[in-house]
Amino acid sequence: MIKKIFIFSLIFLTAVILWNLFYQPARGLLNKSENETNEILVKLKTSSQIYKIEIKDFCLEKILKILLKRPEIEMAEPNWLVEASAISSPPNDPYYDKLWYLKQIGAEEAWKIVGGGKEEVVVAILDTGVDIDHPDLKENIWTNIDEMPGNAADDDNNGYIDDVHGWDFIENVPDPRPKFKDNWTESGIHHGTLIGGLIAASGNNREGTIGLSYEVRIMPLRVLNNEGTGSVDQVIKGINYAIYNGAKIINLSFVGSEKSYFLKEALKKAWDMGVLVVAAAGNETINAPLDLNKTPVYPICLDADEKENFILGVAATDLQDEKAIFSDYGSSCIDVSAPGIRVFGPLVYQPDKGFNEYYGGYWSGTSLSAPLVSSLAALVWSANPLLSQKDVRDIILGQTKKIDSLNPDFAGQLGQGRIDAYEAVNYALTQKGTLSYDNYIITGAGPGGGPHVRVFDLSGNPKAGFFAYDPKFSGGVIVATGDVDGDGIQEIITGAGPGGGPLVRVFDLKGNIKLQFFAFNESYKGGINIFSGVDIDGDKLDDIIVGVNKLAAPYIRVFEGQFATLRLQFLSYDRLFYQGVKAAGADLNGNKKSEIVVGLGPGREPYVRIFDSEGNFLTKFLAYSPLFKGGVNVATIKVNK
């Protein structure tokens, strides 16, 4: 009877599909969820299998109702779309294609490592004010959680009343927005908001643009007026506010021609308190930019004669990594360069003043290069919160693209090179001192993520991280560990996930490659599964067991891990089975040689098969019901008696 019902159900499903293909009712307005596909998933009460039916848009709801009324059907539902919580690549922000500079500095690759940063990292923007209600900025505006808004009291005793989202040091009020007073200028109004967008415009929110560190917080401190000018005392007040209210980074996108002792002391204080200060080079004379070695400007050059480089000075580059025509330069003040032309970003929106656009461009200037460096510093700190401000500075300067050859007339005058977000963030993960090689957790990103490997201690603190393969590969990475060279220290072994080639790589815990080899033909692109930590051939070295993931016959190969010598190869199942195999190993019979345990991929009965160290079949068993066809993952454990 059950068999008859099952056959009838299949016939019914077939009829539904045929009806869907050939019967086309009149089309009406379709209200379809953005998370909905044109497919229905169906499960019969008599089967563990889930069937997928492709449906015409205009039939989906009607067919779903019919299916749910059938007594033999346990469940039917749309084949909903799901979306990874990480940033999409590229992001879905509508104006992302206009943000050429993010692509140039490797932002997408950096985001695969650290996302948009951590909200605990705060960047203080000392500028003309920020539109804190802007739809692309409001979620990332810093909030003083110790202050009660609107009660006219200094709740946190920091000397400022109702400073919930920063302070205006020009008007001495708790509203850090730009002000349309006196002789305001367009650039004066927009300046701080553009900088805020470069740093922390919300990402992947289907709105506007995206900041390089799109999940950190920005602290708006208005120290420049409506025309973009301010005084030293107001800047010093802003610096002190940033220091004592938790900012990790201070962005200074302005210059002056006079050197101030008091401003220098304030910036040294910030450095001594662990705050990184980033300053723009200036572009006062577009057709004749300044050589800062001869004609210094400030604050960028306030540390030029100091032993400690406590200001990170930034010059501007263009689409070809050449010095922007307007950018000042000079080895005594410039530490690094960043893109600074054709910037598109959030603008102040105030229609009653004629400001009718939420976004616009294009803008240029070293004022816009500095926030990219500030934003990168925020990402580096997010990747590794234990770094000092000196560490962050040195990582940014040490992981750059060298551009002297592209700028022969300015060689040595543009700092260490143009910033590289991916290289800086990736390097930051490895900089926590010498690993003790005790107990660590190794993770590899699954399909949909980059081939990112991370090392954590038992408390979940990141200790190291690296890309095992091309960061643009999105098939994920398989990881294993084993002491393959007999030095008493575990190595990390990686294999590419679905869509990747058969390249096996062996790394130390800091991400340095020790060995790499192809486990199968280089043209194979189905991904591989790997296992290590066991000695198959009895030479007291851990071997590497490799199985195909899919798209090839289910071969198992065993390699000696020190020199990548192929020790063993055998067919673990039917040659025509192309859904992959996963393997593990253990000395199951006490002969000091490990047996190989193989689990079949999806599509067949869930058998586990066991082979000896020579590849000879020993036994098999069903791990689950024979009706289950989802595949078997295997692992082994040693039990002390």
JOSULRA-V69097 format. One record per backbone hydrogen bond with DSSP energy under -1.0 kcal/mol. NH is the residue of the N-H (numbers start at 0). CO is the residue of the C=O. E is the energy in kcal/mol with one decimal. If there is no record, write none. Layout:
BEGIN
nh=NH co=CO e=E
nh=NH co=CO e=E
END
This chain:
BEGIN
nh=4 co=0 e=-2.4
nh=5 co=1 e=-2.5
nh=6 co=2 e=-2.5
nh=7 co=3 e=-2.8
nh=8 co=4 e=-2.6
nh=9 co=5 e=-2.1
nh=10 co=6 e=-2.3
nh=11 co=7 e=-2.7
nh=12 co=8 e=-2.6
nh=13 co=9 e=-2.4
nh=14 co=10 e=-2.4
nh=15 co=11 e=-2.3
nh=16 co=12 e=-2.3
nh=17 co=13 e=-2.6
nh=18 co=14 e=-2.8
nh=19 co=15 e=-2.1
nh=20 co=16 e=-2.0
nh=21 co=17 e=-2.5
nh=22 co=18 e=-2.2
nh=35 co=32 e=-1.6
nh=39 co=52 e=-2.6
nh=40 co=76 e=-3.2
nh=41 co=50 e=-3.0
nh=42 co=74 e=-2.6
nh=44 co=71 e=-2.4
nh=46 co=43 e=-1.2
nh=50 co=41 e=-3.4
nh=52 co=39 e=-2.9
nh=54 co=37 e=-3.7
nh=58 co=55 e=-1.7
nh=59 co=55 e=-1.2
nh=62 co=58 e=-2.7
nh=63 co=59 e=-2.4
nh=64 co=60 e=-1.8
nh=65 co=61 e=-1.9
nh=66 co=62 e=-2.6
nh=67 co=63 e=-2.1
nh=69 co=66 e=-1.3
nh=72 co=69 e=-1.2
nh=73 co=42 e=-2.0
nh=74 co=42 e=-1.6
nh=76 co=40 e=-2.0
nh=78 co=38 e=-2.5
nh=79 co=77 e=-1.9
nh=80 co=34 e=-4.2
nh=94 co=207 e=-2.6
nh=95 co=92 e=-2.3
nh=97 co=94 e=-1.7
nh=98 co=95 e=-1.9
nh=99 co=97 e=-1.4
nh=101 co=98 e=-1.4
nh=103 co=99 e=-2.0
nh=104 co=100 e=-1.6
nh=105 co=102 e=-1.2
nh=106 co=101 e=-2.6
nh=109 co=105 e=-1.9
nh=110 co=106 e=-2.8
nh=111 co=107 e=-1.4
nh=112 co=109 e=-1.2
nh=113 co=109 e=-2.2
nh=114 co=110 e=-2.5
nh=116 co=113 e=-1.5
nh=120 co=117 e=-1.7
nh=122 co=216 e=-2.8
nh=123 co=248 e=-3.3
nh=124 co=218 e=-2.5
nh=125 co=250 e=-1.7
nh=126 co=220 e=-1.9
nh=129 co=175 e=-1.6
nh=131 co=129 e=-1.5
nh=133 co=130 e=-1.7
nh=136 co=133 e=-1.8
nh=137 co=133 e=-2.8
nh=139 co=136 e=-2.0
nh=141 co=217 e=-3.2
nh=143 co=163 e=-3.1
nh=144 co=142 e=-1.2
nh=146 co=143 e=-1.8
nh=150 co=147 e=-1.0
nh=154 co=152 e=-1.4
nh=156 co=153 e=-1.3
nh=161 co=152 e=-1.2
nh=163 co=161 e=-2.1
nh=166 co=219 e=-1.2
nh=167 co=172 e=-3.0
nh=168 co=221 e=-2.4
nh=171 co=167 e=-1.3
nh=172 co=167 e=-1.3
nh=180 co=178 e=-1.6
nh=183 co=181 e=-1.4
nh=184 co=225 e=-2.0
nh=188 co=184 e=-2.1
nh=189 co=185 e=-2.3
nh=190 co=186 e=-2.1
nh=193 co=189 e=-2.5
nh=194 co=190 e=-1.8
nh=195 co=191 e=-2.3
nh=196 co=192 e=-2.1
nh=197 co=193 e=-2.1
nh=198 co=194 e=-1.7
nh=199 co=195 e=-3.1
nh=200 co=196 e=-1.8
nh=201 co=135 e=-2.7
nh=210 co=200 e=-2.6
nh=211 co=197 e=-2.3
nh=212 co=198 e=-1.8
nh=214 co=115 e=-2.6
nh=215 co=212 e=-1.5
nh=216 co=120 e=-2.2
nh=217 co=139 e=-2.5
nh=218 co=122 e=-2.8
nh=220 co=124 e=-2.5
nh=221 co=166 e=-2.4
nh=222 co=126 e=-2.2
nh=223 co=126 e=-2.1
nh=224 co=228 e=-3.7
nh=227 co=224 e=-1.6
nh=234 co=230 e=-1.9
nh=235 co=231 e=-2.7
nh=236 co=232 e=-2.0
nh=237 co=233 e=-2.0
nh=238 co=234 e=-2.5
nh=239 co=235 e=-2.6
nh=240 co=236 e=-2.3
nh=241 co=237 e=-2.4
nh=242 co=238 e=-2.5
nh=243 co=239 e=-2.3
nh=246 co=241 e=-2.2
nh=247 co=121 e=-2.6
nh=248 co=121 e=-1.6
nh=249 co=275 e=-2.5
nh=250 co=123 e=-3.0
nh=251 co=277 e=-2.9
nh=255 co=297 e=-2.6
nh=263 co=259 e=-2.0
nh=264 co=260 e=-2.3
nh=265 co=261 e=-1.9
nh=266 co=262 e=-2.2
nh=267 co=263 e=-2.5
nh=268 co=264 e=-2.1
nh=269 co=265 e=-1.9
nh=270 co=266 e=-2.2
nh=271 co=267 e=-2.8
nh=272 co=268 e=-1.6
nh=273 co=270 e=-2.0
nh=274 co=269 e=-2.7
nh=275 co=247 e=-2.6
nh=277 co=249 e=-2.9
nh=278 co=311 e=-2.3
nh=279 co=251 e=-2.1
nh=280 co=313 e=-1.9
nh=291 co=328 e=-3.9
nh=293 co=290 e=-1.8
nh=294 co=290 e=-2.9
nh=297 co=255 e=-3.0
nh=300 co=296 e=-1.6
nh=301 co=298 e=-2.1
nh=303 co=300 e=-1.6
nh=305 co=302 e=-1.5
nh=309 co=307 e=-1.5
nh=311 co=276 e=-3.0
nh=312 co=310 e=-1.0
nh=313 co=278 e=-2.2
nh=314 co=335 e=-2.0
nh=316 co=337 e=-1.7
nh=317 co=321 e=-2.2
nh=320 co=317 e=-1.7
nh=323 co=315 e=-2.4
nh=326 co=323 e=-1.6
nh=327 co=281 e=-2.2
nh=328 co=289 e=-2.3
nh=329 co=412 e=-2.5
nh=332 co=329 e=-1.3
nh=333 co=329 e=-2.8
nh=334 co=312 e=-2.2
nh=335 co=312 e=-1.8
nh=336 co=416 e=-2.7
nh=337 co=314 e=-1.9
nh=339 co=316 e=-2.3
nh=342 co=362 e=-3.4
nh=344 co=359 e=-2.5
nh=346 co=357 e=-2.9
nh=349 co=354 e=-1.9
nh=352 co=349 e=-2.3
nh=353 co=350 e=-1.9
nh=354 co=349 e=-1.8
nh=355 co=353 e=-1.1
nh=359 co=344 e=-2.2
nh=362 co=342 e=-2.1
nh=364 co=339 e=-3.0
nh=367 co=364 e=-1.6
nh=369 co=365 e=-2.1
nh=372 co=368 e=-1.3
nh=373 co=369 e=-2.4
nh=374 co=370 e=-2.6
nh=375 co=371 e=-2.0
nh=376 co=372 e=-2.5
nh=377 co=373 e=-1.7
nh=378 co=374 e=-1.9
nh=379 co=375 e=-2.7
nh=380 co=376 e=-2.4
nh=381 co=377 e=-1.8
nh=382 co=378 e=-2.4
nh=383 co=379 e=-1.5
nh=386 co=383 e=-1.8
nh=391 co=387 e=-2.4
nh=392 co=388 e=-2.2
nh=393 co=389 e=-2.7
nh=394 co=390 e=-2.6
nh=395 co=391 e=-2.3
nh=396 co=392 e=-2.3
nh=397 co=393 e=-2.1
nh=398 co=394 e=-1.4
nh=400 co=417 e=-3.0
nh=406 co=403 e=-1.1
nh=409 co=406 e=-2.2
nh=412 co=409 e=-2.6
nh=415 co=334 e=-2.8
nh=417 co=400 e=-2.6
nh=418 co=336 e=-2.3
nh=420 co=104 e=-2.5
nh=423 co=419 e=-2.2
nh=424 co=420 e=-2.5
nh=425 co=421 e=-2.8
nh=426 co=422 e=-2.2
nh=427 co=423 e=-2.0
nh=428 co=424 e=-1.2
nh=429 co=426 e=-1.3
nh=430 co=427 e=-1.3
nh=431 co=429 e=-1.2
nh=440 co=455 e=-3.0
nh=442 co=453 e=-2.6
nh=444 co=451 e=-1.6
nh=447 co=473 e=-3.3
nh=448 co=445 e=-2.2
nh=451 co=449 e=-2.7
nh=452 co=465 e=-3.2
nh=453 co=442 e=-2.1
nh=454 co=463 e=-2.8
nh=455 co=440 e=-2.8
nh=456 co=460 e=-2.1
nh=459 co=456 e=-2.0
nh=462 co=454 e=-4.0
nh=463 co=454 e=-1.4
nh=465 co=452 e=-2.4
nh=467 co=450 e=-2.8
nh=472 co=469 e=-2.2
nh=475 co=448 e=-1.4
nh=476 co=444 e=-2.9
nh=477 co=494 e=-3.4
nh=479 co=492 e=-2.2
nh=481 co=490 e=-1.7
nh=483 co=481 e=-1.4
nh=490 co=481 e=-2.6
nh=491 co=506 e=-2.8
nh=492 co=479 e=-3.2
nh=493 co=504 e=-2.7
nh=494 co=477 e=-2.1
nh=496 co=475 e=-2.1
nh=499 co=496 e=-2.2
nh=503 co=516 e=-3.4
nh=504 co=493 e=-1.7
nh=505 co=514 e=-3.3
nh=506 co=491 e=-3.2
nh=507 co=511 e=-2.1
nh=510 co=507 e=-2.0
nh=513 co=505 e=-3.6
nh=514 co=505 e=-1.5
nh=516 co=503 e=-2.3
nh=518 co=501 e=-2.8
nh=523 co=520 e=-1.9
nh=526 co=499 e=-1.9
nh=527 co=495 e=-2.4
nh=528 co=546 e=-3.1
nh=530 co=544 e=-2.0
nh=541 co=482 e=-1.9
nh=542 co=533 e=-3.4
nh=543 co=558 e=-2.8
nh=544 co=530 e=-3.3
nh=545 co=556 e=-3.1
nh=546 co=528 e=-2.8
nh=547 co=554 e=-1.1
nh=548 co=526 e=-2.2
nh=550 co=577 e=-2.3
nh=554 co=552 e=-2.6
nh=555 co=569 e=-2.7
nh=556 co=545 e=-2.6
nh=557 co=567 e=-2.7
nh=558 co=543 e=-2.8
nh=559 co=564 e=-3.1
nh=563 co=559 e=-1.3
nh=566 co=557 e=-3.0
nh=567 co=557 e=-1.6
nh=569 co=555 e=-2.1
nh=571 co=553 e=-2.3
nh=576 co=573 e=-2.1
nh=580 co=547 e=-2.5
nh=581 co=598 e=-2.5
nh=583 co=596 e=-2.4
nh=585 co=594 e=-1.9
nh=587 co=585 e=-1.5
nh=593 co=534 e=-2.1
nh=594 co=585 e=-3.3
nh=595 co=610 e=-2.8
nh=596 co=583 e=-2.7
nh=597 co=608 e=-3.2
nh=598 co=581 e=-3.3
nh=599 co=606 e=-1.4
nh=600 co=579 e=-2.1
nh=602 co=628 e=-2.6
nh=606 co=604 e=-2.6
nh=607 co=620 e=-2.9
nh=608 co=597 e=-2.7
nh=609 co=618 e=-2.9
nh=610 co=595 e=-2.7
nh=611 co=615 e=-2.5
nh=614 co=611 e=-2.1
nh=617 co=609 e=-3.1
nh=618 co=609 e=-1.2
nh=620 co=607 e=-2.0
nh=622 co=605 e=-2.8
nh=627 co=624 e=-1.8
nh=631 co=599 e=-2.9
END
